[in-house]
Amino acid sequence: METIGVGVIGCGGIARHAHLTSYKQLESQGVKIVAVADVVPELVERVKAEFDVPYGYLDYRDLLRHDEIHAVSVCTPNYLHKQPTVDALDAGKHVLVEKPLAMNAAEGREMVEAARRNGRQLQVGFMSRFQSNSQALKRFIEAGELGEIYYARAQSLRRRGIPGWGVFTQKDKQGGGPLIDIGVHILDLTLWLMGHPKPVAASGQTYTKFGTREGIVGLMGQWDPKNYTVEDFGVGFVRFANGATLTLEASFALNLEKDVHNTELFGTEGGASWSPLKLFFERNRTLLDATPHRLPEVKPYFEEVRAFIEAIRTGTPVPVPGEEALVTTMILDAIYRSSELGHEVPVE
C-alpha cells in the first residue's frame, strides 16, 4: 500500500483533537504525518512530540516544499483559510480545510478554482454529515420516505455560549459571529439532506445585544466586550429555485430555555428531526412517529479524515467538496448583506 504523507497547517485545538489524532489512527492504513506548521513555536514543538512528527515549521510554505506530503489539513482561523489552501493546491497537495470554507464567497471561489486548476481534491470540514443520525436520515430521504422536502428549519442556538478564547468575537478575523461559526455547520447539514437545491435569494437580520455588554454570564469563558465586533444572534430566510425554503437561526447568546443544535425537515410524505433523530409519517390514515434505535457509534472527525484519505487513494470525489461549501458561504454572505441593506438579496 502506497504511503500517503500528510502535513497539518495550524496546531490549535481542532488540529490536535480532530485531524492529527485521526491521521495517527490511520497509520496502519498507510498514512504518515510528515510535518506540522504554526506561528507559535511552543505549539509546533508540543505537537511534534505528542504525535511523533519528524518536521515542524513556523512558515507553512516550508511544509509545502516536502515532496513526500500528498495531503494537507488547514486548521487555521477563518481569515487564514484561503492563502494556505490555495498555496497547498498550487503545490500539488490535496486539501482538507476546516469549516467554514472561507471568510466570504469571493475567497471561497479562489480556493475552489485553485483545486480545479491543479486537479486536486478540496474537502471542507463539515463533520456533522458523518454522524450516525445524519447518515441514517440521508438514507431515508434518498429512499423517498420524506417525499418532496419543501421546508427546513435549521437552528444552532446557545443560551450563553460566547467563546472566551481565540478570535471568534472579531469580525475581521472570523467573518462574523454564530452564523459563520456554528450556524454554518447546521446549514451545511441541512442543504446536504435537502439534496442541495439551488439557492436564489435570502433575507436576514443580525443582532448584537449581549456581546458588547459588561457583566453578561460567560459559560464558555469571558470575552472582552470592548473588542466584540460580531453578531450574537442571526436569522435568515432562504428561497430555492425549486420552490423550497429554509430558515436558519444561530446564536452565541439568547434568552431561551436551553441550547439547540438541530434541523427539522418537512416533506410531502414525511418529516424528520435530526437530533435526536425522529421521523413523522401518516400511514393508513394514522399518524406515526418513528425513533431509530441502536445506530452505530462513530467518531465523525475520524470518519471525515478517513473519507478524505480514501478519496485521495481511490481518485474518487471527496464527500464534502469545496463547491458545495462555497454555496453555503454564498448563502451566509447574502444573509449578512441583507441585514445591512434591510431587504432580500440574490444569492450570488
C-alpha positions as CSV (number, residue, x, y, z in Angstrom):
1,M,0.0,0.0,0.0
2,E,1.4,3.4,-1.0
3,T,2.0,5.7,1.9
4,I,0.1,9.0,1.9
5,G,2.1,11.7,3.6
6,V,0.2,14.4,5.4
7,G,1.0,17.9,6.6
8,V,-1.1,19.9,9.1
9,I,-1.1,23.7,9.0
10,G,-2.2,25.2,12.3
11,C,-1.6,23.3,15.6
12,G,-4.5,24.5,17.7
13,G,-7.2,22.5,19.4
14,I,-9.1,21.3,16.2
15,A,-5.8,20.2,14.7
16,R,-4.7,18.2,17.8
17,H,-8.1,16.7,18.8
18,A,-9.5,16.0,15.4
19,H,-7.1,16.0,12.5
20,L,-3.8,14.8,14.0
21,T,-5.5,12.2,16.2
22,S,-7.4,10.8,13.2
23,Y,-4.4,10.7,10.9
24,K,-2.4,9.0,13.6
25,Q,-5.1,6.3,13.9
26,L,-4.8,5.7,10.1
27,E,-1.0,4.9,10.3
28,S,-1.7,1.2,9.9
29,Q,-3.6,2.0,6.7
30,G,-0.6,3.8,5.1
31,V,-0.9,7.3,6.4
32,K,2.1,9.2,7.8
33,I,2.2,12.6,9.4
34,V,5.3,14.2,7.9
35,A,5.2,17.8,9.1
36,V,3.2,20.5,11.0
37,A,3.4,24.2,10.9
38,D,2.2,27.0,13.2
39,V,3.4,30.6,14.0
40,V,3.7,29.7,17.7
41,P,7.0,27.8,18.3
42,E,5.8,26.2,21.5
43,L,2.8,24.7,19.7
44,V,4.9,23.3,17.0
45,E,7.3,21.6,19.5
46,R,4.4,20.3,21.6
47,V,2.6,18.7,18.6
48,K,5.8,17.2,17.2
49,A,6.5,15.5,20.5
50,E,2.9,14.4,21.1
51,F,2.3,12.9,17.7
52,D,5.9,11.9,16.8
53,V,6.1,14.2,13.8
54,P,9.5,14.5,12.1
55,Y,9.3,18.1,10.9
56,G,7.9,21.3,12.3
57,Y,7.9,24.8,10.8
58,L,6.9,28.3,11.7
59,D,6.2,29.1,8.0
60,Y,3.7,26.8,6.3
61,R,5.4,27.3,3.0
62,D,8.3,25.3,4.2
63,L,6.0,22.4,4.9
64,L,4.6,22.6,1.3
65,R,8.1,22.0,-0.1
66,H,8.1,18.4,1.1
67,D,7.6,16.1,-1.9
68,E,6.5,13.2,0.4
69,I,3.5,15.3,1.6
70,H,0.5,14.4,-0.6
71,A,-2.3,16.0,1.5
72,V,-2.7,18.9,3.9
73,S,-5.1,19.8,6.6
74,V,-5.6,23.6,7.0
75,C,-6.6,24.2,10.7
76,T,-6.1,27.9,10.9
77,P,-8.5,30.7,12.0
78,N,-11.0,31.6,9.3
79,Y,-9.1,34.6,8.0
80,L,-6.1,32.3,7.3
81,H,-8.0,29.6,5.4
82,K,-7.7,31.0,1.9
83,Q,-4.0,31.5,1.3
84,P,-2.6,28.3,2.8
85,T,-5.3,26.3,0.9
86,V,-4.5,28.0,-2.4
87,D,-0.8,27.6,-1.9
88,A,-1.1,24.0,-0.9
89,L,-3.2,23.2,-4.0
90,D,-0.8,25.1,-6.2
91,A,2.0,23.0,-4.7
92,G,0.1,19.8,-5.8
93,K,-1.3,18.8,-2.5
94,H,-4.9,17.7,-1.7
95,V,-6.5,19.8,1.0
96,L,-8.9,19.3,3.9
97,V,-9.7,22.8,5.2
98,E,-11.7,23.3,8.4
99,K,-15.1,24.9,8.2
100,P,-16.2,27.4,7.0
101,L,-14.6,27.3,3.6
102,A,-13.5,30.9,3.8
103,M,-14.3,34.3,5.2
104,N,-16.6,35.0,2.2
105,A,-17.6,33.6,-1.1
106,A,-15.0,35.7,-3.0
107,E,-12.2,33.9,-1.1
108,G,-14.0,30.6,-1.5
109,R,-14.2,30.9,-5.3
110,E,-10.4,31.4,-5.4
111,M,-10.0,28.2,-3.4
112,V,-12.4,26.1,-5.5
113,E,-10.7,27.4,-8.7
114,A,-7.3,26.5,-7.3
115,A,-8.5,22.9,-6.8
116,R,-9.8,22.8,-10.3
117,R,-6.8,24.4,-11.9
118,N,-4.4,21.9,-10.2
119,G,-6.6,18.8,-10.5
120,R,-6.5,18.3,-6.7
121,Q,-9.2,17.4,-4.1
122,L,-10.6,20.1,-1.8
123,Q,-12.7,18.9,1.1
124,V,-14.2,21.1,3.8
125,G,-14.5,20.0,7.4
126,F,-18.3,19.7,7.9
127,M,-18.1,16.7,10.2
128,S,-21.8,16.6,11.0
129,R,-22.5,14.8,7.8
130,F,-20.6,11.8,9.1
131,Q,-22.7,11.3,12.3
132,S,-24.8,8.2,12.6
133,N,-28.1,10.1,12.7
134,S,-27.1,12.1,9.6
135,Q,-26.2,9.0,7.6
136,A,-29.4,7.3,8.7
137,L,-31.6,10.2,7.8
138,K,-29.9,10.6,4.5
139,R,-30.8,7.0,3.7
140,F,-34.5,7.6,4.5
141,I,-34.5,10.7,2.3
142,E,-32.8,9.0,-0.7
143,A,-35.3,6.2,-0.4
144,G,-38.1,8.7,-0.9
145,E,-39.6,8.3,2.6
146,L,-39.9,12.1,3.1
147,G,-41.1,12.8,-0.4
148,E,-40.5,16.3,-1.7
149,I,-38.8,18.4,1.1
150,Y,-40.2,21.8,0.7
151,Y,-39.2,23.5,4.0
152,A,-36.4,23.1,6.6
153,R,-35.8,24.8,9.9
154,A,-32.1,24.8,11.0
155,Q,-31.1,26.1,14.4
156,S,-27.8,26.3,16.3
157,L,-28.6,28.3,19.4
158,R,-26.6,28.8,22.6
159,R,-28.1,30.5,25.6
160,R,-24.8,31.8,26.9
161,G,-22.0,30.5,24.7
162,I,-19.9,33.4,23.5
163,P,-16.4,31.9,23.2
164,G,-13.9,33.4,25.6
165,W,-10.8,32.5,23.6
166,G,-9.5,32.8,20.1
167,V,-10.8,35.2,17.5
168,F,-14.4,34.2,17.5
169,T,-15.6,37.7,18.5
170,Q,-13.5,39.6,15.9
171,K,-15.2,40.1,12.6
172,D,-12.0,41.0,10.7
173,K,-10.6,37.6,11.5
174,Q,-13.7,35.4,11.7
175,G,-16.0,36.9,9.1
176,G,-18.9,37.0,11.5
177,G,-20.3,35.5,14.7
178,P,-22.6,32.5,15.4
179,L,-23.9,32.4,11.8
180,I,-20.5,31.6,10.3
181,D,-19.1,29.7,13.3
182,I,-21.8,27.3,14.4
183,G,-24.7,28.1,12.1
184,V,-22.6,27.1,9.1
185,H,-22.5,23.5,10.5
186,I,-26.2,23.1,10.7
187,L,-26.7,25.0,7.4
188,D,-24.4,22.7,5.5
189,L,-26.0,19.6,7.0
190,T,-29.5,20.8,6.1
191,L,-28.5,21.7,2.5
192,W,-26.9,18.2,2.1
193,L,-30.0,16.5,3.5
194,M,-32.2,18.5,1.1
195,G,-30.2,17.4,-1.9
196,H,-28.5,20.8,-2.4
197,P,-31.3,22.7,-4.2
198,K,-30.0,25.9,-5.9
199,P,-30.5,29.0,-3.6
200,V,-31.7,32.1,-5.4
201,A,-32.4,34.7,-2.7
202,A,-32.0,35.3,1.0
203,S,-33.1,37.8,3.6
204,G,-31.9,38.1,7.2
205,Q,-31.2,40.1,10.3
206,T,-28.3,40.1,12.7
207,Y,-28.3,41.4,16.3
208,T,-25.6,42.3,18.9
209,K,-27.5,42.5,22.2
210,F,-25.1,40.8,24.6
211,G,-21.5,40.7,23.3
212,T,-20.8,44.4,23.8
213,R,-22.2,44.5,27.4
214,E,-20.3,44.1,30.6
215,G,-21.4,41.6,33.2
216,I,-23.0,39.0,30.9
217,V,-22.5,35.4,32.0
218,G,-19.9,33.6,30.0
219,L,-20.3,29.8,30.2
220,M,-17.5,29.4,27.6
221,G,-15.1,31.8,29.2
222,Q,-15.2,35.6,29.4
223,W,-14.6,37.7,26.3
224,D,-13.7,41.4,26.0
225,P,-16.9,43.4,25.3
226,K,-14.8,46.3,24.0
227,N,-13.4,44.1,21.2
228,Y,-16.6,42.3,20.3
229,T,-17.4,43.1,16.7
230,V,-19.7,40.2,15.5
231,E,-23.4,39.4,15.9
232,D,-24.5,37.3,18.9
233,F,-27.7,36.3,17.1
234,G,-28.6,36.0,13.4
235,V,-31.6,34.7,11.5
236,G,-32.0,34.1,7.8
237,F,-34.7,33.0,5.3
238,V,-33.5,31.3,2.0
239,R,-35.5,30.7,-1.1
240,F,-34.5,28.0,-3.6
241,A,-35.1,27.6,-7.4
242,N,-37.3,24.5,-6.8
243,G,-39.7,26.5,-4.6
244,A,-38.3,25.1,-1.3
245,T,-37.5,27.4,1.6
246,L,-35.3,27.3,4.7
247,T,-34.9,29.3,7.9
248,L,-31.6,29.5,9.8
249,E,-31.1,30.7,13.4
250,A,-27.8,30.9,15.1
251,S,-26.8,32.5,18.4
252,F,-23.9,32.8,20.9
253,A,-26.2,34.4,23.4
254,L,-30.0,34.3,23.5
255,N,-32.6,34.2,26.2
256,L,-34.0,30.7,25.6
257,E,-34.6,27.7,27.8
258,K,-31.7,25.5,26.5
259,D,-29.2,25.2,23.8
260,V,-30.5,23.8,20.5
261,H,-28.5,22.3,17.6
262,N,-31.0,20.7,15.3
263,T,-32.5,20.7,11.9
264,E,-36.1,19.8,11.0
265,L,-37.2,18.8,7.6
266,F,-40.8,18.8,6.2
267,G,-41.8,16.8,3.2
268,T,-44.9,15.7,1.4
269,E,-44.6,12.1,2.6
270,G,-42.9,12.6,6.0
271,G,-40.9,14.8,8.3
272,A,-37.8,14.5,10.4
273,S,-36.0,16.0,13.4
274,W,-32.3,15.4,13.2
275,S,-31.1,15.5,16.9
276,P,-32.4,13.3,18.4
277,L,-33.4,11.5,15.2
278,K,-37.2,11.1,14.9
279,L,-39.3,10.7,11.8
280,F,-43.0,11.5,11.3
281,F,-45.4,9.9,8.9
282,E,-49.1,9.3,8.0
283,R,-49.9,5.7,7.1
284,N,-53.3,4.3,6.6
285,R,-54.9,7.4,7.9
286,T,-52.9,7.1,11.1
287,L,-50.1,9.5,12.3
288,L,-46.9,7.7,13.2
289,D,-43.7,8.7,14.9
290,A,-40.6,6.6,14.3
291,T,-37.5,6.6,16.5
292,P,-34.4,4.7,15.2
293,H,-32.6,2.5,17.7
294,R,-29.1,1.2,18.0
295,L,-27.4,3.5,15.4
296,P,-23.7,2.6,15.2
297,E,-21.4,4.7,17.3
298,V,-19.0,6.6,15.1
299,K,-16.3,9.3,15.6
300,P,-17.3,11.9,13.0
301,Y,-14.0,13.7,12.8
302,F,-12.2,10.3,12.2
303,E,-14.8,9.4,9.6
304,E,-14.3,12.8,7.9
305,V,-10.5,12.3,7.7
306,R,-10.8,8.6,6.7
307,A,-13.1,9.6,3.8
308,F,-10.6,12.3,2.7
309,I,-7.8,9.8,2.6
310,E,-9.9,7.2,0.9
311,A,-10.9,9.7,-1.8
312,I,-7.2,10.5,-2.4
313,R,-6.2,6.9,-2.6
314,T,-9.0,5.8,-4.9
315,G,-9.3,9.0,-7.0
316,T,-13.0,9.4,-6.2
317,P,-14.6,12.7,-5.3
318,V,-14.4,13.8,-1.7
319,P,-17.7,13.6,0.2
320,V,-17.7,17.3,1.1
321,P,-16.4,19.1,-1.9
322,G,-15.4,22.8,-2.0
323,E,-18.1,23.5,-4.5
324,E,-20.9,22.6,-2.0
325,A,-19.2,24.5,0.8
326,L,-19.0,27.5,-1.5
327,V,-22.8,27.6,-1.8
328,T,-23.1,27.5,2.0
329,T,-20.8,30.5,2.2
330,M,-22.7,32.3,-0.6
331,I,-25.9,32.0,1.5
332,L,-24.2,33.4,4.6
333,D,-22.9,36.3,2.6
334,A,-26.4,37.0,1.4
335,I,-27.9,36.9,4.9
336,Y,-25.2,39.3,6.2
337,R,-25.7,41.6,3.2
338,S,-29.5,41.5,3.6
339,S,-29.1,42.6,7.3
340,E,-27.0,45.5,6.2
341,L,-29.4,46.6,3.4
342,G,-32.7,45.8,5.0
343,H,-34.2,43.8,2.2
344,E,-33.9,40.4,0.4
345,V,-30.9,40.0,-1.9
346,P,-29.9,37.4,-4.5
347,V,-27.5,34.6,-3.6
348,E,-24.6,35.1,-5.9
